[in-house]
Amino acid sequence: MRIDTFIRFFITVVVFLVAVALAVLLWRYYMLSPWTRDGRVRADVVTIAPDVSGIVARVAVKDNQRVKRGDILFILDQERYKLALAEAEARYVSQELETRRLVDEAARRAKVGNDVVSYEARQQAQSAAKSAQANLLEAAAARDRARLDLERTVVRSPVDGYVTNLSVFAGDYASAGVATLAVIDENSFWICGYFEETKLSRIRVGDKALVEMIDGSEPLHGVVEGIAKGISESENATGQRLLLDVNPTYNWVRLAQRIPVRIRLEGQVSGRISVGMSCTVSIEE
């Protein structure tokens, strides 16, 4: 064999082996390595609903403003609740005086003999005193409830975070229990990575994760906190008579399902990312 022929043969074999090695590496990287480009930033979104109803008198925050726990978000009109508290306090004072009178009367009748006040009259006085004491407790509860309603007209942030998509304004009517404002908890940011099921065998709770944002900013670090144990299956719904509705057609090309994996971020990252941002998640093996 001529030397030039041998060299060409050798180069061909080397190129072929390198191509095979690269193909194997690419196959392992794209099909088996635990990484995904389908990652999303998530956080706890606290929906704020007033405990009482009323007209919004003042909004104390702006859209996208950072707030601390306990900061005032908005205040409802308080006049009606101030009047209700004054009425409840007046009823309490009146009932307190009535209770004292009946208790003193029952005590006086208990000290005198049967020749002056009958046994039945003493029992009636004691019953009236006990009933008045119960009414006093009820009046105290009504007073405290009116005071609580007045306090609840001032709506405060329950967490440290950011006001987002502000859509409540002075003059709006806020109904009790109806969400009017949202606050993103700045201490709850996490990553949801959707990994193909073929890669889950290489992911364990506690594994380190590298999160690369699509904007090219400095990577974030996290830890695998949990793997979802179920996703919705759209094809197999329940049909008539509660029987399983099986699709008669079959797709020959079956794509791997994507399973959500929760990544807990390390450190304070709320100032760098926003809920809904895309990212690439790689599990460090």
Secondary structure as UniProt FT lines:
FT   HELIX           3..27
FT   HELIX           28..32
FT   STRAND          35..42
FT   STRAND          45..48
FT   STRAND          54..59
FT   TURN            63..64
FT   STRAND          66..67
FT   TURN            69..70
FT   STRAND          72..76
FT   HELIX           79..111
FT   TURN            114..116
FT   HELIX           119..151
FT   TURN            152..153
FT   STRAND          154..156
FT   STRAND          161..164
FT   TURN            170..171
FT   STRAND          173..174
FT   TURN            176..177
FT   STRAND          181..185
FT   TURN            186..187
FT   STRAND          190..196
FT   HELIX           197..202
FT   TURN            205..206
FT   STRAND          208..213
FT   TURN            214..215
FT   STRAND          220..227
FT   STRAND          237..238
FT   HELIX           240..242
FT   STRAND          244..245
FT   STRAND          258..265
FT   TURN            270..272
FT   TURN            275..276
FT   STRAND          278..283
//
